[in-house]
Amino acid sequence: MKENVIKADMTVFDIVDSYPGLLDVFTANGFPNFSDRKNLETAGKFLKLSTALKTKGYDVQTYIRLLEDKLNEELNYKTFTKEEKVSDLKIIGLLPCPVRIPLQEKFSDFLEKFEKSNGVKIDYKFEAASIGLDYLKENILTIDDEKDLPDIFISAGFEAFFDKKSIGKFKESKIFVDVTDNEVNKNFSDLKIKDPHGDYSIISVVAAVFMVNKKELGDLPVPKSWADLLKIEYKQKVALPVGDFDLFNGILLNIYKDYGFEGIRKLAGTLLKSMHPSQMVKNAHMKNAEKPAITIMPYFFTKMIRDVSSMEVIWPEDGAIVAPVFMLVKRSKRDILEPIGKFIAGKEMGEVLSHKGLFPSLNKDVENIVPTNGKFKWLGWDFIYSNDIGGIITEVNKVFEEAAEGI
């Protein structure tokens, strides 16, 4: 494996000066002060990366992998542009950061053989979900013609997929087809999570759980469910993943479905901090910062906490709310695309998602790493098909923001 370019003893300034594209990673993951060039050229010139990360409570090697992931994006991946040789197929994925590289490696091996045996040219690009939002807005959500869509598209969340002003309009036109197996993983067998219309494939989920700081919680009971979390005793004691729009919208939709707008207002009342899940982890280590008693985060991020005895992970008794990872496959090219889609949704890729990223797979042959009897809370296709999901997301976010401002 190639040696990392980014070293722990490099200064923040040297890193950004050598690789300007990494500034976005710093500012989006705990160091927004470096967006000010003056701060970067003063403090940044003397602050070593290892020191900066340790003061924030970040795991150094995990953060370096995040930087390397961004740095190698254009070097390691096949990309497609209008200037390149015309390809037969185009594939785009916005994938969770912890698993993007190993998924790409598995996919590359498969695709090399597939291209040779089928005589096709395939261009693909796997973006990190944390830095791919702009790409999604600029290159996917503005598409009006089916022919401009990628042949396979993978991403998490609800908004982009059901908003009738973007991808949702193509679903209504039956542009996509579900190519996954009829039988799903035993962890999801009771949820009716397969699209009954046969359009969208779900290959995995991002699960939201509670990280409880028992020291900060004091004499309050540990919340065991989403219903518990909405109780008045947790007012201004919870950190919510507001910056992670995929997961946060999934949480808001589920709370709205079960408890209406009053539930959204109660959830807003619990808010202590709003930050991306990768930034939440640092609070367990910071000595002087105001710490949340409860943090809602993807299951993966709970594994980044190191040596903190006061922290307890709670898998909600009524189910971990999930943001689905969708795969869209063009129906018009099903014959050639189905083997590719089946590989993406298959056991090899599923084990990477589940075992390396703690993103449970829907593939029936994967042994997911979830607690015994751990349930999932799925929004449900009946709710999705009987509501304007894009409109509801806009409304619940507005209600949440107004309620939060009034705290």
ABEGO torsion letter per residue (X at the ends): XBBBABBAABBAAAAAAABAAAAAAAAABGBAAAABAAAAABAAAABBAAAAAAAAGBBAAAAAAAAAAAAAAAAABBBBBAABBBBABBBBBBBBAAAAAAAAAAAAAAAAAAAAAAGBBBBBBBBBAAAAAAAAAAAAAABABAAABBABBBBBEAAAAABAABAAAAAAAGABBBABBABBBAAAAAAGABBAAGABBBABBBBBBBBBBAAAAEABBBBABAAAAABAAABGABBBBAABAAAAAAAAAAAAAAAEAAAAAAAAAABABBBBAAAAAAAAABAABBBBABBBBBAAAAAABBGBAABBBBBBAAEBBBBBBBBBBBAAAAAAAAAAAAAAABAAAAAAAAAAAGBBBABAABBBBBBBGBBBBBAEAAAAAABBAAAAAAAAAAAAAAAAAAX
